[in-house]
Structure formats: structure tokens, C-alpha cells
Amino acid sequence: MYDMAAMGAWIEFAVRWVHVITAIAWIGSSFYFIALDLGLHRDRNLKSGADGEEWQVHGGGFYHVQKYLVAPAQMPDDLVWFKWESYSTWLSGFALLILVYYLGAEFYLVDPAVADLATWQAVGISMVSLAFGWVVYDQICKSKFGDDNTRLMIGLYVILVGMAYFYTSVFSGRAALLHLGAFTATIMSANVFFIIMPNQRIVVADLKVGRTPDAKYGKIAKQRSTHNNYLTLPVIFLMLSNHYPLAFASEMNWLIAALVFLMGVTIRHYFNSLHSRAGNPTWTWLATALLFITIIWLSTAPMFRIAEPEEATGPSLRFTQADGFDQVHDIVLGRCSMCHAAEPSWDGLLWAPKGVRLETEHQIAKAAKQIYLQAGLTHAMPPANLSYMRPDERAQIVAWYQAATR
């Protein structure tokens, strides 16, 4: 079991690394093409028939880029498609969701103080909600309601706020904000897979047989791409939020998430306006700052006070009954609980790091794997060994965990 725990941690690390790499590639290409499209000079009568052009310099060379409103007169042989960045980001993200939140549901996904769900129920809600989000969003976009882009964006915002409240009503705070990010990212990736790419294939197919492509396909794809552009920054915030209890563990976490989506709009509006030469809307700086200050204020609301059961039950019971638990219990109380407590006694800490509390037998048993990996197998905790955990104490943690998992 020693190897299994370590291997599991490395697999999670590898998947997370892939997720970050592919997300950087997707976001980078998305931001570049939005900036390129907005910055095109469309006031020039180009002989090529292109809608606009722009000259750019990068890496010591110059680039002359042209965009055709529908398509060029003749399809080039070496057309580059941008799609795998999106697909790989979603697939690796879903794999990470399985590894961390589905397989670790007891620790990360389910919070009995919020909703006393069985693991299968929580996982089912998670998967159904992701599919539900795309179906509802797509149908709204295709309806007459979606003909007005401003109205559509407001409607999408209302849906996102509603989902924020829903997720915080069924999952732990950490899982709730992460799921809201996954919900939004699913819409974004599905836009690419179900709308943008198929529409582009229709245009290419028309060109190959000599038909003039219908401009509506490009218009629809542009609408979905614009949505993705405005949703990207909030998704990044929500994915990072699981490292910051002030964001996910506040009683106002759903409202914090709602304001984050507004910050995404103000930030992107500034850069989009700048790229399109429509002006320099510096008011967005003030709006973003005020929104963030409001978030900071909301985060200081009392954190969730989880009513932990007095005794460990279910999967965590074997850890309290394993040889060496009494010694490990004392070690954790002496070396860890000054920080990992409802009211930390360590100077400068207002809440337990990452929301992890280690004051009761149940809390310690529930966090057994994390204690083993962070303080037994490695020396990640305590930070800089500030509480002076001895090598023999780390060895006791390892022996206890291995005894419980044999």
C-alpha cells in the first residue's frame, strides 16, 4: 500500500500537469485569436478579398495575417485546425475530477454539514449537472432568446449564479467552486466540439465542392467563441480557488463566485476594447478593484463550522482502530493542530490551511492519506518543520497508515 499511495499521488500530479499545459495552450490560442480578430484593419480594400489584415512582429520576424469573413476562394492544402487544446484540457480536467473528487469523495466532495450524500449520489449529481449545463445553455443559444447577444449573456450569467448557489448547497465549499469551474469549462469545450468545429467543417465541405458557404455558420461560431473569451478568466479563478479557503470556505462562497464572473467581464472588456482600438476604458480597472474588494469583504464572513461526528465511522473507522493510532493522534495534536484547527493558535492564521482541521479522532482518520503523504512519506508538513516533527514521529505515521491499509 506504500507504493499505491505514492503512485496515486504521482498519477494525480501527472494528470494535473497535463491539464495545466493543455489549458495554457487553449487559453493562449483563444486570447490570441480574439485579440487578432478585434485588431484587424477592416478599412482596407484588399485585393485578396479578405475582410481585414494586420501586421505583427514576434520572435524577430514579421507576420502578415489576413482574415476572410467566410472563406478564401480556394481551400489551402495545409489548413491548421485549433481543437485538440480544448479537448485535451477538458479530458484531463475530468480525469482530475475523478482522481481527486470522485475517488476522494469523503474528504473533498461530500460535506455532511451541507448535504449528507452517499458517494454515488454526489458523483451522480456532479456528472449530471455538467451535462445539464451544456444542454440548457445550447438550447438557449439556439432559441429566439439567444438572438440578442446582450440578453443571452445576461441569461447565461443568471444560470451561472444559480448553479453557484446549487453547488454550494450540495457539495463541500471546495468542491462547489471547483464544480462551478468545471460546469463553465464544459460549456466552453462543448462549444468547440459541438458548434465551432462542425460549423467550420461545413464551410470547408462547401468550398471543396464549389459552393459558396453560408455566412451564418461563421457568425454562430463567433458568438460561441466570444462567450468562451469572457468565461475563461472566471474559470481560472475557480480552478485555483481550491487552494484558498478564504474563497471556497466562506459562507458567501456562492456570491463570491457570482462576483468573479463579473470581474471576468470587466477585465476582458478592457483588453477587448484595447485590441479593437475602441478606446481605453480605464473605468474597468476601478470596477474590477471594487468587485475584488467586495469579494475580500465577503470572504471574512464566518467560515463554515462543520459539526464533526464524535466518532469515526465508515471508511475512516479502520484508521482509528489500526495499531499506532493513539500515538499518531498525539503527534498530530502536538505538531499539526495548532494550525489545522477551527481557531488556529499560530500567529497570523485566521483559518485552518486549505480548510483542513485536525483536532478530533474523526478529522485525523478522515485525513489519513494526506497526513501520510504530507508528514510521513514526505516532509512537506509541517512547513519548514516549524513544529519540530521528529524522524521517529514521521516513521510512526508511516507505520500507522500502512497497518491500516494492509
Buried (B, 14 or more C-beta within 10 A) or exposed (E): EEEEBBEBBEEBEEBBEBBBBBBEBBBEEBBEBBBBBBBBEEEEEEEEEBBBBBEEEEEEEEEEEBBBEBBEEEEEEEEEEBBEBBBBBBBBBBBBBBBBBBBBBBBBBBBEEBBEBEBEBBBEBBBEBBEBBBEBBBEBBEEEEBEEEEEBBEBBBEBBBEBBBBBBEBBBBBBBBBBBBBBBBBBBBBBBBEBBBEBBEBBBEBBEEEEEBEEEBBEBBBBBBBBBBBBBBBBBBBBEBBEBBBBBBBBBBBBBBBBBBBBBBBBBBBBBBBBBEEEEBEEBEEBBEEBEEBBEEBBEEEBBEBEBBEEBEEBBBBBBEBEBBEBBBEBBBEBBBBBBBEEBEBEEBEBBBBBBBBBBBBBBBBBBBBBBBBBBBEBEBBEEEEBEBEEEBBEBBBBBBBBBBE
